[in-house]
Amino acid sequence: MDIINTQLLVLGAGPGGYAAAFYGADKGMKVTMVEQDRRLGGVCLNRGCIPSKAYLHAAGLIKEAMESEHRGISFAPPTIDLNKMRAWKETILDKLALGVTGLAQRRNVNVLHGRGHFEDAQTLRVETEAGQKYVKFEKAIIAVGSKPAMPKAFDLGNPRIMTSNEGLEVEEIPNELLIIGGGYIGMELGTVYATLGSKVVIAEAGDAILAGADPDLTQPVLRNAKTLFKEIRVKAKVASMATQGKQVKVTMEHEGQTRSELFDRVLICVGRSPNSENLGLENTRIRRTDRGFIEANEHQQTAEPNIYAVGDIVGGAMLAHKAAKEARIAVEVMLGESSTFEHIIVPAVVFTNPEVAWCGLTEAEARNQGIPVEVVKVPWAVSGRALSFDRTDGLTKLIIEAESERVLGVGISGLGAGELIGEGTLAIEMGATAKDLAECIHPHPTLSETIMECAEAFYGYATHSIRKKTPKAE
């Protein structure tokens, strides 16, 4: 029997897994990391964040070229080579995965490629190409991530019915594409396909696209999407799908009517499911929710005291940076440090066109919680920087606690919003007040000035915008 002894076992090598393995190694632990894929990096690097952003960048170049004629710059219609585009995307993934592998090697993290299965609370069996190996561990972190949800009613075994995994391969540009789900995955991939030439229909069962963000932040996205997509349907329920020749017949209920339509491909973007099956969890005391997520406390500890869980597998916001933070907390708790995932500000970014980003309390959450707040907004129409690249469709807003003047939430919609939200996250984490932001000099001309101007507007003296209110006393 091939037995490996280790202090820390990490199951899964995504943003939560490798962050845990590397942090544990940096703290002096002997670490073994197990990953079933040939390439490290998990869903984010291989089938999520990174490939989607690569395609979105390519789509953005096409869109910018198409809209440059009024600037006196004209381009011929683009010629799209999907094989070359996919190859370019793969080079990005290979470079990043190679970087993760190199970092593991330099930290002396032992990496095993294979499927892991818990034999008990201190033993993991790993099925590798070279045969079975057994890892004996003192502590373990489960970070096996999630997979795209596929409702059984839609799983017809037809390759023309895709999840985000297949959608990111961009095998072809379908003429008629239905995307079921108007969340961030559906809207991002819809942007890519529509820009490449597909006639995209979004079918969202809820009341609005991008649920979770304040409506004023998503309005610029909706306005742009209406020009880019063939149609956006909300309160739309897909009743059934069936294969019809080389197309998919979809029956949908929308606006009191039932209609049947043919699409070349259908992309299912209705959420993600945890990868908690076939791990041998039944051989431990670990508990799972009805939806399959592993239960973990604020220290990321499961019901099995020496086993922790982080990332998508524990539910909540399925974000890479949340997983990485949870990983550090888990390692710190293992080492006896006081660390907990409480009162931590997790920013969210949707990489649509324009981008949407927010952190802290949304306006709706503040109202629902009965917290007296003042909401200050600055439209990007007042920004010289936004005007310089023809993107005045943005908006910056602050949610400020009325009495203390603390910044409780920040929301940004506009080009590059994801790069700006970090300042908002820092402000909330540090307990900054509107005065702190107002008095911090921001470089001109930049979009970051809109954060400063928002804070100034709270006091009634923003230079480039007017807010009708009595200036607050200093």
N, C-alpha and C positions, 0 to 999 in steps of 0.2 A: 504494500500500500504506500503510495507516494504522499507523504504528509508534509505540509508547510506550516510552521509555527509563526504567528505574527501577533503583535500587540493590537493593531487596528486593521480590521478588514473593511474595505469599502466596496460595496456591490453596486456597480454602475459608474461609468466614467464620463457623465455629462457635467454641466456647470456646477451642480451640487456635489457630485461624486469626486471629480478631480480637485475641486476647491477643498473638500474635506481631506483628501489624501495628501495634498501638498501642504496644507496647514498643519496636519498632524505630523508630517515629516519635518517641517520647519520647527515644530515644537519638540523634536527629538524622539518621536515614536517610530517604531518599526512598522511599516505600512505595506499591505498587499491590496491591490486594486483589481477587481474582476470585471471584465467587460465582454459581452458576447459579440459585439460588432467588431469587424476587422479594424475599424478606424475609431480612435478615441474622440470624445467630444459630445457624445450623446445626441439627443434629438435636436437641440439648439444648433449645434454646429453642422450636423449632417442632413437633417430633414426639417429644419424650422427657421430659426432666427437668421442665420447667415445666408443660406441659399435664397431665401425670400428677399432679403435686403439687396443681394446681388442683382436679382432680376428687377427689383424695384428701381435700382439705380439705372439699369439699362433702359427701363421704360421711361424714367425721368429724362434721360438724354433724348429719346425720341420725341417726347412731348415738348421739351424745350426747343428743339430744332424746328418742330412744326409751328411753334408760336413766335418765331423770331423774325418773321417777314416784316412786321411793323417797325422793327429796329433797323431795317435796311440790310438784313442778313437773310438770304434765302438758301434753302437746302433742297436737294432732290429728295423724293420719297425714299425712305430707308429700304435697303435690301436686308432681309433677316435670314441669317443662316442659323437654324436651331441647333445643328450639330456643333457648330463652333461656339454658340452661346453656352450650351451645356458643358462643353469642354472647358471654357473659361471659368464657369461656376465651379467645376470640379477642381481646377487648380487652386482656387481660393480655399476650398475645403481641405484639400491635401496639405497645403501650407500650414493651415491652422492646426490640423490634426498632428502633423509632424512636429509643430511647436509644442503641443501638449505632451507628446511622447518624449521629446527631448527634455522638457521640464521634469517629467517623471523620472527619467534616467538620472538626471543631475541631482535629484533629491534621493536617489536610491529607493524609489518606490517600486516594489515588485509588481509587475503587471501580468495578469493572466488573461488570456482570451478564451472565453468559453461560457457556457450557461451555468449559473450558480443555483444550488438547491440546498436549503438548510436541512441538515440531518438532525440537528438539535440546536440548542441556544449557544453553542460554542464551536460548532463544526459546519463548514460549508463544503459541499461536494461540487466540484467544478468539472463539467464535461468539456474537455479540450480536444483538439485534433490529435494530440499525442496520448489521449486516454484520460482516465479519471484521476483527479488530484483532490486531496482533502486539505482544507485550510483550517487549522485550529487557531481560534482567535480569543483574545481577552475582551475586546470591544468590537462592535460592528456598526456601520452606518449603511442603511439601505437608501440608495439613490437611483432607483431603476426607471424613474420618469413615467411617461404616459404615452398613449397612442391615440390617433384620431378615432373618435367615436363613429361607429357605423351602425345605425339602426337596422335591426334584422329585416324590416320591411323593404329596405333599400339594397340589401346585400344579395344581388341577383347573380353574382359571379360574372358580371359583364365588365370587361376592362374599361368600357366607356363611362362607367360610374366610378368616380375616383374619390379618394380622400386627399388630404393635403400632401401626403407622401407621394402619390402618383402625380398630383397636380404640379408639384415642384420639379418634376422631370421634364415638363413641357415637351412632350413627344410630338405634339402637333398644335396648330392654332385652329381650334374648332370654329366653324362659322357661327353656329348657335350654341352658346354655353349657358347652362343654368347653374347657378351657385345657390345651394340651400344653406342659409345662415348668413346673417348680416353683421356678424361680429368682426373682430379685428382680422382673423385669418381669412374669412370670406372677402372682406373689403380689400385687403392687401393683394390677395391673389387675383381678385376681380380687376384691380387696377392694372396688374401685369398683363393679363390676357386681353383686356379691352384695348390697352395701348398697342399690343402686338397685332390687333385686328379682329378679335372675336366680338360678336354681338352678345353682350353679357346681360343676363337677367338675374337680379338678386331677389331671392324669396326669403323673407325674414318672418318667422312666426310671431315675433313680438310686435310691440307698438312702434319701435324705432330701431334704426341701425345703431351699432356701437353702444349698446346699453351699458350703463355704468358711468359714462362720461356725461357731464352737464350738456343739455341740448344746445346751448349757445356755442359750445366748443365744437359740436359735431355739425352745426349748420353749414360752415364753409366746406366741410367734406361732402355733405349731402348735395350742396349746390354744384360742386365740381363733378360729383359722381353722376348727377343727372345729365350732364353734358357728355360724359364719357361712356356711361352704360346705356344699353338699350332701354332698360326699365328697372326700377327699384320698387318692389312690392313689400309692404309691411302688412302684418296680420294675414299672412299668406301661409296656408297649410298644405303641404304636399300629401295627398291621400294615397297615391300609389304610383309605381313605376313599372314599366315592362319593356322588354327588348322588342323593337320593331325594325327588322332589317339591320341597317348599319346606324340606326338612331335609337334613342330612348324615348318612349312615350311616357309623358308625365301628366298625371291628373292632379289638378290643384284647385283648392277652394280659396277664392279671393274676392272680396267686396260683394259677398252674397251670391257669387256665381261659381259654378264648377266648370272648369275648362280643361281640355286635353290638348297638349302641344307636343311637338317633336323637337328634340335637341340632339345635337351631334355628340355632346358629352354633358355629364352632370358631375358637379364637384360638391361633395358633402362636407360642410364645415359647421357642424352642430356641436362642437365641443370636443373634449378629450377624456379618455378613460385611463385609470391608473394601471400600470403593468404589475399588478399584484398577484396574478395567477401563476401557478406552477413554480412558486419560489420555495415551497416547503414550509410556509409560515405556520401550517397546522402542526408542525413539530416543535413549535415554540408557543409562548403565551401571548404573542402579538395578536392584537385585535384589529378588525377592520370594520369600516362603516358599511351600511347597506349598499353604497355605491362602490365599495371595494377599496377605498382609501385607507391607508394605515393610520391608526389613531396614535397621535404623539402629543405630549404635553408642551408647555411653553419652553421647556429645555430640549425639545426634539426627542425626548425619551419615550419609547414604547412601553407596553405592559411588561416586556422582557427587559429588566433593568439595564443589562449590558448592551442592548441593541437600540440604536437610534434610527430615525428616518427623517429625510429632508427632501425638499423639492416637490415636484408634481405628485409624488406618491402619497403625500400627506394632504393634498388638496389645497384649497385657498387660491390665491392668485398664482397662476401657473407661469411664473416668470423666472428667467435664468438668474437674475440678480437676487431675487428672493431666495432661491435655492442656495446660492453661494453664501449668503448671510446666514441662513439656517445651518449650513455646514460648519461655519466657524463657531457658531454657538454650541453646536453639538460637541465639537472637539474641545472647546474650552470647559464645558461642563464635565466631560470625561476626565479632564486634568485637574478637576477640583476648583476651577475658577467660577466666580459668580457671573453667570451669563444667562440671558433669557430673551425670548422673542416676544417682547412686550413693548408697546409704545414706539415701535420702529416704523419710520416713514418709508414706504415702498413706492417709488414712482412708477407710473405706467405710461407706455408710449405706444401709439398706434401709427404705423408707418404708411399711412394713406397719403393722398395728395389733396390737401395739405396734411401734414402730420398733426396728431393730437397728443398732448401729454398733460398729465396732471399728477399731483401728489398731495398728501394730507387729506383734509376733508373736502369733498365736493360741496357745491352750494346746496344741492338737494340733501346731502347727508347732514349738513349743519342745521338746515331747517327742520328735518325730521327729528333730530336730536334735541330740538328746542334751544339751540345755542344762539344767543343774540350776536349776529354778525353784520358787518357791512361788506358789500361786494363792490369792488372797484374794477372797472374795465377800461382798457385802452385799445382802440382799434388800430390796426397796423396802417391804416390810411394816413396816420400822422407821422409815420416813420419814414425818414428819408432813405434809409437803407432798404426798406421793403419796396419803396417806389423805384429804387435803382434797379431792381430785378423784377419789376412788374408783379409783385406778390403782396398786394395790399389786402388780401382776403383773410389775413390773420387777426388774432385777438389774444390779448394777455389779460388775465384777471387775477385778482387777489381776493381771498376770503379772509377777512380780518375780524378778530374778536372785538366787539364794540368797546368793551370796558378797558381791557388791558392793552388793546391795539396790537396784540400778538398776531402774527401771520399763522393762520390755521390751515390754509389751503392755497394752492397755486394751480392755475389752469392755463394752458397755452395751446392755441390752434394756429398753425401756420408753417411755412417752410422752415425746416430745421428745429421744430419745437422740441424734439427729443434731445437736441444738444443744449437747449436752454433750461430744461426742467431741473437740471442738477443744482442750479442756484436756488431754486425754490425748495428743493429737498433739504439743502443745507440750512436754509433760513428757518424752516420749520423744526429741524432737528436741534438747532442751536437756540430755539426759543426767541428768534429775532422778532422785533416789532416792525411795523410799517416805517417808523422813523429810521431804524437801522438801514433799511433798503433805500429809503429816500436820500439819506446822507452819504451813501456809498457811491462814489463817482463811477459811472459806467462809460466806457469808451464810445466815442461818436465817430462815424455813424455805424451803429450796430443795432441788431434786434434786441440785444440785452437791455438797451435803454428803456424799452417798453416796461420792463419790470420796475425800474426806478421811477418812471413816469406814473405807473400805477400807484406806487406808494406815495408819490407827491400828490397825486390827485385825491388821495384819501384825506390829505390836509388842505386841499383846495387851491394848490398853487403849481400844478403841472405846467411846464413851459409850453408844450406843444398840443395840449388838449385842455378843454374847459369842462369842469364838473360843477354844476350848479349846487353849491352848498356853502354854508358858512365855514370859513377856514377854522381849523381846530387851533386851540391855544397851544403855544409852545410849552 
